[in-house]
Amino acid sequence: MEVYVELIVKKMNSEDSEQQIIDAITELEGIHDIEVNIFHERVKIEYDNEDISLKEICQVIIALGYEIVQ
């Protein structure tokens, strides 16, 4: 089932941060769309929760050195 989530992600401080997150998330299976806004600290992701879980997506973002506020 397709799911849409908006995460608050801290420590994004440049366009490099934006591209790093986009590159890492788009490589994951089940990702349909991703938008990153470093100025508002938001990452919007549309994905299929039968292919990947939100926890797995969050783990990738955290592994990059960013902090997710729930």
VMD Tcl script that builds the backbone (N, CA, C; Angstrom):
set m [mol new atoms 210]
animate dup $m
set s [atomselect $m all]
$s set {name element resname resid chain x y z} {
  {N N MET 1 A 0.844 -1.182 0.000}
  {CA C MET 1 A 0.000 0.000 0.000}
  {C C MET 1 A 0.889 1.245 0.000}
  {N N GLU 2 A 0.513 2.208 -0.800}
  {CA C GLU 2 A 1.285 3.435 -0.893}
  {C C GLU 2 A 1.045 4.316 0.332}
  {N N VAL 3 A 2.142 4.829 0.898}
  {CA C VAL 3 A 2.099 5.641 2.108}
  {C C VAL 3 A 2.863 6.933 1.848}
  {N N TYR 4 A 2.387 8.013 2.451}
  {CA C TYR 4 A 3.051 9.313 2.364}
  {C C TYR 4 A 3.413 9.735 3.779}
  {N N VAL 5 A 4.664 10.147 3.981}
  {CA C VAL 5 A 5.096 10.585 5.299}
  {C C VAL 5 A 5.941 11.846 5.155}
  {N N GLU 6 A 5.849 12.705 6.146}
  {CA C GLU 6 A 6.691 13.895 6.203}
  {C C GLU 6 A 7.484 13.840 7.498}
  {N N LEU 7 A 8.808 13.832 7.373}
  {CA C LEU 7 A 9.695 13.747 8.527}
  {C C LEU 7 A 10.354 15.090 8.780}
  {N N ILE 8 A 10.591 15.388 10.040}
  {CA C ILE 8 A 11.401 16.539 10.418}
  {C C ILE 8 A 12.817 16.013 10.618}
  {N N VAL 9 A 13.752 16.543 9.830}
  {CA C VAL 9 A 15.124 16.051 9.852}
  {C C VAL 9 A 16.058 17.207 10.197}
  {N N LYS 10 A 16.785 17.058 11.281}
  {CA C LYS 10 A 17.733 18.075 11.746}
  {C C LYS 10 A 19.129 17.783 11.210}
  {N N LYS 11 A 19.963 18.802 11.238}
  {CA C LYS 11 A 21.376 18.753 10.840}
  {C C LYS 11 A 21.583 18.784 9.328}
  {N N MET 12 A 20.528 19.091 8.570}
  {CA C MET 12 A 20.707 19.303 7.131}
  {C C MET 12 A 21.112 20.760 6.973}
  {N N ASN 13 A 22.309 20.999 6.437}
  {CA C ASN 13 A 22.784 22.377 6.415}
  {C C ASN 13 A 23.271 22.864 5.058}
  {N N SER 14 A 23.084 22.056 4.020}
  {CA C SER 14 A 23.527 22.503 2.699}
  {C C SER 14 A 22.808 21.721 1.611}
  {N N GLU 15 A 22.982 22.176 0.380}
  {CA C GLU 15 A 22.404 21.443 -0.744}
  {C C GLU 15 A 23.030 20.068 -0.871}
  {N N ASP 16 A 24.266 19.919 -0.380}
  {CA C ASP 16 A 24.899 18.596 -0.378}
  {C C ASP 16 A 24.111 17.642 0.513}
  {N N SER 17 A 23.606 18.151 1.644}
  {CA C SER 17 A 22.778 17.337 2.536}
  {C C SER 17 A 21.535 16.873 1.803}
  {N N GLU 18 A 20.920 17.790 1.106}
  {CA C GLU 18 A 19.705 17.481 0.349}
  {C C GLU 18 A 19.972 16.369 -0.663}
  {N N GLN 19 A 21.025 16.511 -1.436}
  {CA C GLN 19 A 21.333 15.519 -2.471}
  {C C GLN 19 A 21.741 14.190 -1.864}
  {N N GLN 20 A 22.449 14.221 -0.748}
  {CA C GLN 20 A 22.875 12.992 -0.090}
  {C C GLN 20 A 21.660 12.162 0.353}
  {N N ILE 21 A 20.672 12.821 0.931}
  {CA C ILE 21 A 19.461 12.121 1.373}
  {C C ILE 21 A 18.680 11.594 0.168}
  {N N ILE 22 A 18.516 12.420 -0.844}
  {CA C ILE 22 A 17.793 11.989 -2.051}
  {C C ILE 22 A 18.463 10.769 -2.672}
  {N N ASP 23 A 19.785 10.806 -2.818}
  {CA C ASP 23 A 20.509 9.691 -3.425}
  {C C ASP 23 A 20.342 8.407 -2.619}
  {N N ALA 24 A 20.462 8.504 -1.301}
  {CA C ALA 24 A 20.376 7.315 -0.447}
  {C C ALA 24 A 18.969 6.723 -0.434}
  {N N ILE 25 A 17.950 7.566 -0.366}
  {CA C ILE 25 A 16.572 7.082 -0.261}
  {C C ILE 25 A 16.066 6.541 -1.597}
  {N N THR 26 A 16.415 7.188 -2.690}
  {CA C THR 26 A 15.913 6.720 -3.987}
  {C C THR 26 A 16.495 5.363 -4.376}
  {N N GLU 27 A 17.611 4.958 -3.769}
  {CA C GLU 27 A 18.183 3.643 -4.035}
  {C C GLU 27 A 17.381 2.517 -3.389}
  {N N LEU 28 A 16.538 2.849 -2.415}
  {CA C LEU 28 A 15.782 1.842 -1.685}
  {C C LEU 28 A 14.597 1.342 -2.506}
  {N N GLU 29 A 14.302 0.065 -2.377}
  {CA C GLU 29 A 13.163 -0.515 -3.068}
  {C C GLU 29 A 11.863 -0.011 -2.452}
  {N N GLY 30 A 10.907 0.319 -3.292}
  {CA C GLY 30 A 9.595 0.735 -2.814}
  {C C GLY 30 A 9.414 2.236 -2.694}
  {N N ILE 31 A 10.449 3.011 -2.970}
  {CA C ILE 31 A 10.350 4.473 -2.887}
  {C C ILE 31 A 9.769 4.991 -4.200}
  {N N HIS 32 A 8.698 5.780 -4.095}
  {CA C HIS 32 A 8.052 6.340 -5.289}
  {C C HIS 32 A 8.436 7.797 -5.516}
  {N N ASP 33 A 8.589 8.559 -4.430}
  {CA C ASP 33 A 8.903 9.982 -4.571}
  {C C ASP 33 A 9.536 10.476 -3.285}
  {N N ILE 34 A 10.428 11.455 -3.413}
  {CA C ILE 34 A 11.038 12.082 -2.242}
  {C C ILE 34 A 11.273 13.556 -2.538}
  {N N GLU 35 A 10.962 14.386 -1.558}
  {CA C GLU 35 A 11.231 15.821 -1.622}
  {C C GLU 35 A 11.961 16.209 -0.346}
  {N N VAL 36 A 13.040 16.963 -0.495}
  {CA C VAL 36 A 13.813 17.407 0.656}
  {C C VAL 36 A 13.842 18.928 0.658}
  {N N ASN 37 A 13.503 19.521 1.803}
  {CA C ASN 37 A 13.557 20.966 1.967}
  {C C ASN 37 A 14.444 21.255 3.171}
  {N N ILE 38 A 15.701 21.658 2.901}
  {CA C ILE 38 A 16.647 21.875 3.995}
  {C C ILE 38 A 16.285 23.095 4.835}
  {N N PHE 39 A 15.620 24.074 4.236}
  {CA C PHE 39 A 15.285 25.300 4.965}
  {C C PHE 39 A 14.187 25.077 5.996}
  {N N HIS 40 A 13.247 24.197 5.690}
  {CA C HIS 40 A 12.163 23.877 6.623}
  {C C HIS 40 A 12.409 22.564 7.359}
  {N N GLU 41 A 13.562 21.955 7.109}
  {CA C GLU 41 A 13.974 20.701 7.755}
  {C C GLU 41 A 12.942 19.598 7.558}
  {N N ARG 42 A 12.442 19.464 6.334}
  {CA C ARG 42 A 11.408 18.482 6.028}
  {C C ARG 42 A 11.871 17.538 4.928}
  {N N VAL 43 A 11.534 16.265 5.100}
  {CA C VAL 43 A 11.741 15.260 4.072}
  {C C VAL 43 A 10.396 14.577 3.863}
  {N N LYS 44 A 9.858 14.711 2.661}
  {CA C LYS 44 A 8.573 14.097 2.312}
  {C C LYS 44 A 8.863 12.877 1.445}
  {N N ILE 45 A 8.288 11.757 1.844}
  {CA C ILE 45 A 8.562 10.507 1.150}
  {C C ILE 45 A 7.255 9.785 0.846}
  {N N GLU 46 A 7.141 9.320 -0.374}
  {CA C GLU 46 A 6.021 8.483 -0.789}
  {C C GLU 46 A 6.606 7.109 -1.097}
  {N N TYR 47 A 6.077 6.077 -0.432}
  {CA C TYR 47 A 6.659 4.750 -0.581}
  {C C TYR 47 A 5.600 3.662 -0.436}
  {N N ASP 48 A 5.978 2.446 -0.812}
  {CA C ASP 48 A 5.105 1.288 -0.687}
  {C C ASP 48 A 5.506 0.532 0.572}
  {N N ASN 49 A 4.626 0.501 1.557}
  {CA C ASN 49 A 4.994 -0.113 2.837}
  {C C ASN 49 A 5.009 -1.641 2.784}
  {N N GLU 50 A 4.691 -2.214 1.641}
  {CA C GLU 50 A 4.856 -3.660 1.472}
  {C C GLU 50 A 6.281 -3.990 1.043}
  {N N ASP 51 A 7.003 -2.992 0.533}
  {CA C ASP 51 A 8.384 -3.188 0.089}
  {C C ASP 51 A 9.405 -2.704 1.113}
  {N N ILE 52 A 9.057 -1.681 1.880}
  {CA C ILE 52 A 9.993 -1.097 2.835}
  {C C ILE 52 A 9.199 -0.458 3.980}
  {N N SER 53 A 9.790 -0.471 5.158}
  {CA C SER 53 A 9.118 0.120 6.317}
  {C C SER 53 A 9.656 1.517 6.591}
  {N N LEU 54 A 8.886 2.291 7.320}
  {CA C LEU 54 A 9.328 3.629 7.721}
  {C C LEU 54 A 10.577 3.518 8.586}
  {N N LYS 55 A 10.642 2.505 9.418}
  {CA C LYS 55 A 11.814 2.306 10.275}
  {C C LYS 55 A 13.076 2.135 9.430}
  {N N GLU 56 A 12.983 1.361 8.347}
  {CA C GLU 56 A 14.144 1.152 7.469}
  {C C GLU 56 A 14.567 2.463 6.804}
  {N N ILE 57 A 13.589 3.252 6.384}
  {CA C ILE 57 A 13.892 4.544 5.762}
  {C C ILE 57 A 14.589 5.455 6.768}
  {N N CYS 58 A 14.063 5.513 7.976}
  {CA C CYS 58 A 14.652 6.354 9.028}
  {C C CYS 58 A 16.071 5.915 9.363}
  {N N GLN 59 A 16.310 4.622 9.376}
  {CA C GLN 59 A 17.650 4.110 9.668}
  {C C GLN 59 A 18.667 4.593 8.641}
  {N N VAL 60 A 18.263 4.672 7.387}
  {CA C VAL 60 A 19.162 5.157 6.337}
  {C C VAL 60 A 19.493 6.635 6.570}
  {N N ILE 61 A 18.492 7.427 6.894}
  {CA C ILE 61 A 18.711 8.868 7.132}
  {C C ILE 61 A 19.613 9.066 8.345}
  {N N ILE 62 A 19.371 8.324 9.405}
  {CA C ILE 62 A 20.191 8.426 10.623}
  {C C ILE 62 A 21.627 7.981 10.353}
  {N N ALA 63 A 21.790 6.927 9.552}
  {CA C ALA 63 A 23.131 6.437 9.220}
  {C C ALA 63 A 23.946 7.482 8.456}
  {N N LEU 64 A 23.260 8.396 7.780}
  {CA C LEU 64 A 23.939 9.486 7.069}
  {C C LEU 64 A 24.402 10.591 8.006}
  {N N GLY 65 A 23.966 10.523 9.278}
  {CA C GLY 65 A 24.396 11.516 10.264}
  {C C GLY 65 A 23.351 12.565 10.596}
  {N N TYR 66 A 22.133 12.351 10.150}
  {CA C TYR 66 A 21.062 13.314 10.426}
  {C C TYR 66 A 20.212 12.819 11.590}
  {N N GLU 67 A 19.432 13.716 12.119}
  {CA C GLU 67 A 18.604 13.431 13.276}
  {C C GLU 67 A 17.140 13.590 12.883}
  {N N ILE 68 A 16.320 12.607 13.211}
  {CA C ILE 68 A 14.896 12.666 12.894}
  {C C ILE 68 A 14.114 12.993 14.155}
  {N N VAL 69 A 13.273 14.009 14.072}
  {CA C VAL 69 A 12.418 14.405 15.189}
  {C C VAL 69 A 11.036 13.824 14.932}
  {N N GLN 70 A 10.524 13.037 15.851}
  {CA C GLN 70 A 9.213 12.407 15.665}
  {C C GLN 70 A 8.147 13.203 16.383}
}
mol reanalyze $m
mol bondsrecalc $m
mol representation Tube
mol addrep $m
